[in-house]
Amino acid sequence: MSLLFNDRQSGANEKSVSLLQRIQGQLLGFIRQWLAALGEIWRDPIPSLLTIAVLGVSLTLPATLYVVVKNAELVEQSWDNASEISLFFKQDIKDKKQQAVIKQIELMSEVEGVHFISKQQALTEFENLSGFGDALKYLDSNPLPDVLIVTPQPDYANPSAAGELLTELEALKEIDFGKLDIEWLRRLEAVVSLIKDALFSVALLLVVSVILIVGNTIRLSIVNRKEEIEVLKLVGATDGFIHRPFLFTGVWYGFFGGVIAWIAIELMLLWISAAIDNLAQLYQTDFSLQGLSGGDMMYLLMLSMGLGLAGSYIVVKRQIKEIEPDAT
């Protein structure tokens, strides 16, 4: 019994080693075909470089729009104070009533914080900023009202919610009127929404164009290698073995196209970064352009390689099926 068990164990080891060798052989075969596909691209460099350049340009536009949306959202977040509400107290309101109103507003769930500016503080600030300090000395009294700056919670910082909050606060009898730059918020939100819609539409069109470009390039490659494919079929090569080099070629095209798109975006950002910095200084902000992060870059490469694979797969399966060796 032990001898028989040993024999069976020996046979099992041979089978496991054989299976391992088959897996290693297939893996090495994949690597060879992967590298051979890269070599096939460089054997005909001019058409390959032109194809890669076209793919890079096609991928650059949606990637650039994504960068624009990303930076626009950063600008929108940095301008949260655009949703601040300025409430102007009536002139005859006593200090105690003002404090009661401030406490009432602070306890509202829609409000994140309040900041009180007295009429004297407002007049001093106006003197410093306007340059009419000497002229203001001739005024009999301070014409400016007391002001309360109300900052809504983030959930109430959008135009519609901030407008509703403004209406509610203006209903207080101690408040003369309120002010909120709703139009600016609506314009900014509309611009970001427009860019997002444009990004989706343009990206969809260019995705189709990338697939068509890769598919047409692979189709021409198959036509040029028709005799080689016929020989492979005559010697019994499987469809998978014949398909893989062309599929890998499509993936390589997508990879290099993604790299070209990334380089183009970084060069554009480098070109306009100085102008953006000067504009930010004029508005006294520390905003700086944000390019593609590491995760964005990986996503761009995976997307471009996936599109290259899809374009080549659509063509390869049909074209190679139609190629059959001549029986005569």
C-alpha positions as CSV (number, residue, x, y, z in Angstrom):
1,M,0.0,0.0,0.0
2,S,2.8,2.4,0.9
3,L,4.6,1.7,-2.4
4,L,1.4,2.3,-4.3
5,F,0.8,5.6,-2.5
6,N,4.4,6.6,-3.2
7,D,3.9,5.9,-6.9
8,R,0.7,8.0,-6.9
9,Q,2.3,10.8,-5.1
10,S,5.2,10.7,-7.5
11,G,2.8,10.9,-10.5
12,A,0.9,13.8,-8.9
13,N,4.2,15.7,-8.5
14,E,5.0,15.2,-12.1
15,K,1.6,16.4,-13.1
16,S,1.9,19.5,-10.9
17,V,5.3,20.3,-12.3
18,S,4.0,19.8,-15.8
19,L,1.1,22.2,-15.0
20,L,3.5,24.8,-13.6
21,Q,5.7,24.5,-16.6
22,R,2.7,25.1,-18.9
23,I,1.7,28.2,-16.9
24,Q,5.3,29.5,-17.1
25,G,5.4,28.7,-20.8
26,Q,2.2,30.6,-21.5
27,L,3.4,33.5,-19.4
28,L,6.6,33.7,-21.3
29,G,4.7,33.5,-24.5
30,F,2.6,36.4,-23.5
31,I,5.7,38.4,-22.6
32,R,7.3,37.6,-26.0
33,Q,4.2,38.6,-27.9
34,W,3.9,41.8,-25.8
35,L,7.4,42.8,-26.6
36,A,7.1,41.7,-30.2
37,A,4.1,44.0,-30.5
38,L,6.2,46.9,-29.3
39,G,9.0,45.9,-31.7
40,E,6.4,45.8,-34.5
41,I,5.5,49.5,-33.8
42,W,9.1,50.6,-33.9
43,R,9.8,48.7,-37.2
44,D,7.6,51.2,-39.0
45,P,8.2,54.3,-36.9
46,I,6.7,57.1,-39.0
47,P,3.1,55.8,-39.4
48,S,3.3,54.6,-35.8
49,L,4.4,58.0,-34.5
50,L,1.7,59.7,-36.5
51,T,-1.0,57.3,-35.1
52,I,0.3,57.9,-31.5
53,A,0.3,61.6,-32.0
54,V,-3.3,61.6,-33.3
55,L,-4.3,59.5,-30.3
56,G,-2.5,61.8,-27.9
57,V,-4.2,64.9,-29.4
58,S,-7.6,63.2,-29.2
59,L,-7.1,62.3,-25.6
60,T,-5.7,65.7,-24.7
61,L,-8.9,67.7,-25.2
62,P,-11.1,65.7,-22.8
63,A,-8.3,65.5,-20.3
64,T,-7.8,69.3,-20.5
65,L,-11.5,69.8,-19.9
66,Y,-11.2,67.6,-16.9
67,V,-8.4,69.7,-15.5
68,V,-10.5,72.8,-16.1
69,V,-13.4,71.4,-14.2
70,K,-11.0,70.3,-11.4
71,N,-9.6,73.8,-11.0
72,A,-13.0,75.5,-11.4
73,E,-14.3,73.4,-8.5
74,L,-11.3,74.4,-6.4
75,V,-12.1,78.1,-7.2
76,E,-15.7,77.5,-6.3
77,Q,-14.7,76.0,-3.0
78,S,-12.2,78.8,-2.2
79,W,-15.0,81.4,-2.8
80,D,-17.3,80.2,-0.1
81,N,-17.5,83.7,1.2
82,A,-19.5,84.6,-2.0
83,S,-22.5,83.1,-0.2
84,E,-22.2,85.3,2.9
85,I,-25.3,87.3,3.7
86,S,-24.9,91.0,4.8
87,L,-27.8,92.1,7.1
88,F,-28.2,95.8,7.7
89,F,-29.8,96.8,11.0
90,K,-32.3,99.6,11.2
91,Q,-30.9,102.8,12.5
92,D,-33.0,103.0,15.7
93,I,-32.4,99.5,17.0
94,K,-30.9,99.3,20.5
95,D,-27.9,97.3,21.4
96,K,-29.9,94.8,23.5
97,K,-32.2,94.1,20.6
98,Q,-29.2,93.7,18.3
99,Q,-27.6,91.1,20.6
100,A,-30.9,89.2,20.9
101,V,-31.1,89.1,17.1
102,I,-27.5,87.9,16.8
103,K,-28.2,85.1,19.3
104,Q,-31.3,84.1,17.5
105,I,-29.5,83.9,14.2
106,E,-26.5,82.0,15.7
107,L,-28.9,79.3,16.9
108,M,-30.4,78.7,13.4
109,S,-29.4,75.3,12.0
110,E,-28.7,76.9,8.6
111,V,-26.1,79.3,9.9
112,E,-22.5,78.4,10.4
113,G,-21.3,81.7,12.0
114,V,-22.0,85.4,12.3
115,H,-19.8,88.4,12.5
116,F,-21.0,91.8,13.8
117,I,-19.6,95.0,12.3
118,S,-20.5,98.2,14.1
119,K,-21.3,101.4,12.3
120,Q,-18.1,103.0,13.7
121,Q,-16.0,100.1,12.5
122,A,-17.6,100.3,9.0
123,L,-16.9,104.1,8.9
124,T,-13.3,103.6,9.9
125,E,-12.8,100.9,7.2
126,F,-14.5,103.1,4.6
127,E,-12.2,106.0,5.5
128,N,-9.1,103.9,5.1
129,L,-10.2,102.3,1.8
130,S,-12.0,105.2,0.1
131,G,-9.5,108.0,0.5
132,F,-12.3,110.4,1.5
133,G,-11.2,110.7,5.1
134,D,-11.0,114.5,5.2
135,A,-14.4,114.9,3.5
136,L,-16.1,112.5,6.0
137,K,-15.1,114.8,8.9
138,Y,-17.7,117.3,7.7
139,L,-20.6,114.8,8.2
140,D,-22.8,115.6,11.2
141,S,-23.4,111.9,12.0
142,N,-22.4,108.4,10.9
143,P,-24.7,107.5,8.0
144,L,-23.7,103.8,7.9
145,P,-25.8,101.2,9.7
146,D,-24.6,98.3,11.9
147,V,-24.0,95.2,9.8
148,L,-24.2,91.5,10.6
149,I,-22.3,89.1,8.3
150,V,-24.0,85.7,8.2
151,T,-22.1,82.6,6.9
152,P,-24.5,79.8,5.9
153,Q,-23.7,76.1,6.5
154,P,-22.0,74.4,3.5
155,D,-25.3,72.7,2.6
156,Y,-27.0,76.1,2.4
157,A,-24.2,77.9,0.4
158,N,-25.7,77.1,-3.0
159,P,-27.7,79.9,-4.7
160,S,-31.3,78.5,-4.1
161,A,-30.7,77.7,-0.4
162,A,-28.8,80.9,0.3
163,G,-31.6,82.9,-1.3
164,E,-34.2,81.2,0.9
165,L,-32.1,81.9,4.0
166,L,-31.8,85.6,2.9
167,T,-35.6,85.9,2.6
168,E,-36.1,84.3,6.1
169,L,-33.6,86.7,7.7
170,E,-35.0,89.8,6.0
171,A,-38.3,89.0,7.6
172,L,-36.9,89.9,11.0
173,K,-38.3,93.2,12.1
174,E,-34.9,94.5,13.3
175,I,-33.4,94.1,9.9
176,D,-33.7,96.8,7.3
177,F,-32.6,94.7,4.3
178,G,-30.1,92.0,3.4
179,K,-27.7,91.5,0.5
180,L,-26.4,88.3,-1.2
181,D,-24.6,88.1,-4.5
182,I,-26.8,85.3,-5.8
183,E,-26.1,86.2,-9.4
184,W,-22.4,85.6,-9.0
185,L,-23.0,82.2,-7.4
186,R,-25.4,81.3,-10.1
187,R,-23.0,82.3,-12.9
188,L,-20.2,80.4,-11.3
189,E,-22.3,77.3,-10.8
190,A,-23.6,77.5,-14.4
191,V,-20.1,77.8,-15.8
192,V,-18.9,74.7,-13.9
193,S,-22.0,72.8,-15.0
194,L,-21.5,73.8,-18.6
195,I,-17.9,72.7,-18.6
196,K,-19.0,69.3,-17.1
197,D,-21.6,68.8,-19.8
198,A,-19.1,69.8,-22.5
199,L,-16.6,67.4,-21.0
200,F,-19.0,64.5,-21.2
201,S,-20.1,65.2,-24.8
202,V,-16.5,65.9,-26.1
203,A,-15.1,62.8,-24.2
204,L,-17.8,60.6,-25.7
205,L,-17.0,61.8,-29.3
206,L,-13.3,61.5,-28.8
207,V,-13.6,58.0,-27.3
208,V,-15.3,56.8,-30.4
209,S,-12.6,58.5,-32.6
210,V,-9.8,56.8,-30.6
211,I,-11.4,53.4,-31.1
212,L,-11.9,54.1,-34.8
213,I,-8.3,55.3,-35.2
214,V,-6.8,52.3,-33.5
215,G,-9.1,49.9,-35.3
216,N,-8.2,51.3,-38.7
217,T,-4.5,51.2,-37.9
218,I,-4.7,47.5,-36.7
219,R,-6.8,46.7,-39.8
220,L,-4.0,48.0,-42.1
221,S,-1.5,46.0,-40.1
222,I,-3.5,42.8,-40.6
223,V,-3.8,43.4,-44.3
224,N,0.0,43.9,-44.5
225,R,0.6,40.6,-42.6
226,K,-2.1,38.6,-44.4
227,E,0.4,36.0,-45.8
228,E,2.0,35.5,-42.4
229,I,-1.5,34.9,-40.8
230,E,-2.3,32.3,-43.5
231,V,1.0,30.5,-42.8
232,L,0.2,30.5,-39.0
233,K,-3.2,29.0,-39.7
234,L,-1.7,26.3,-42.0
235,V,0.7,25.2,-39.2
236,G,-2.2,25.0,-36.7
237,A,-1.9,28.2,-34.7
238,T,-4.9,29.0,-32.6
239,D,-7.0,32.1,-33.1
240,G,-5.9,33.4,-29.7
241,F,-2.2,33.1,-30.6
242,I,-2.8,35.0,-33.8
243,H,-5.0,37.7,-32.1
244,R,-2.8,38.5,-29.2
245,P,0.0,40.4,-31.1
246,F,-2.5,42.7,-32.7
247,L,-4.4,43.2,-29.4
248,F,-1.1,44.0,-27.6
249,T,-0.3,46.5,-30.4
250,G,-3.6,48.3,-29.8
251,V,-2.8,48.5,-26.0
252,W,0.7,49.9,-26.8
253,Y,-0.9,52.6,-29.0
254,G,-3.3,53.5,-26.2
255,F,-0.4,53.6,-23.7
256,F,1.7,56.0,-25.8
257,G,-1.3,58.1,-26.7
258,G,-2.0,58.6,-23.0
259,V,1.6,59.5,-22.3
260,I,1.5,62.1,-25.1
261,A,-1.8,63.6,-23.7
262,W,-0.3,63.8,-20.2
263,I,2.9,65.6,-21.5
264,A,0.7,68.0,-23.6
265,I,-1.4,68.9,-20.5
266,E,1.7,69.5,-18.3
267,L,3.2,71.7,-21.0
268,M,0.0,73.8,-21.4
269,L,-0.2,74.2,-17.6
270,L,3.4,75.3,-17.5
271,W,2.8,77.8,-20.3
272,I,-0.2,79.5,-18.6
273,S,0.8,79.1,-15.0
274,A,2.7,82.5,-14.9
275,A,-0.4,84.3,-16.2
276,I,-2.7,82.5,-13.7
277,D,-0.3,83.5,-10.9
278,N,-0.4,87.1,-11.9
279,L,-4.2,87.1,-12.1
280,A,-4.4,85.5,-8.6
281,Q,-2.2,88.2,-7.2
282,L,-4.5,90.9,-8.6
283,Y,-7.4,89.3,-6.7
284,Q,-5.1,88.8,-3.6
285,T,-5.5,85.0,-3.6
286,D,-3.0,82.2,-3.4
287,F,-4.7,80.1,-6.1
288,S,-2.5,78.0,-8.3
289,L,-3.3,75.6,-11.1
290,Q,-3.6,71.9,-10.3
291,G,-2.6,69.4,-13.0
292,L,-3.2,65.7,-13.2
293,S,-2.5,63.9,-9.9
294,G,-0.9,60.4,-9.8
295,G,-4.3,58.8,-9.6
296,D,-5.6,60.9,-12.5
297,M,-2.5,59.9,-14.6
298,M,-3.1,56.2,-13.9
299,Y,-6.8,56.5,-14.8
300,L,-5.9,58.3,-18.0
301,L,-3.4,55.6,-19.0
302,M,-5.8,52.8,-18.1
303,L,-8.6,54.5,-20.1
304,S,-6.3,55.0,-23.1
305,M,-5.0,51.4,-23.0
306,G,-8.6,50.1,-22.7
307,L,-9.7,52.1,-25.7
308,G,-6.7,50.8,-27.7
309,L,-7.6,47.3,-26.7
310,A,-11.3,47.8,-27.6
311,G,-10.4,49.3,-31.0
312,S,-8.1,46.5,-31.9
313,Y,-10.4,43.8,-30.6
314,I,-13.4,44.9,-32.7
315,V,-11.2,44.7,-35.9
316,V,-9.1,41.7,-35.1
317,K,-11.8,39.2,-34.4
318,R,-13.6,39.9,-37.7
319,Q,-10.6,40.5,-40.0
320,I,-8.6,37.5,-39.0
321,K,-11.7,35.2,-39.2
322,E,-12.0,36.2,-42.9
323,I,-8.4,35.3,-43.7
324,E,-8.2,31.6,-44.6
325,P,-5.3,29.9,-46.3
326,D,-5.7,29.0,-50.0
327,A,-6.5,25.3,-50.2
328,T,-4.9,25.1,-53.7
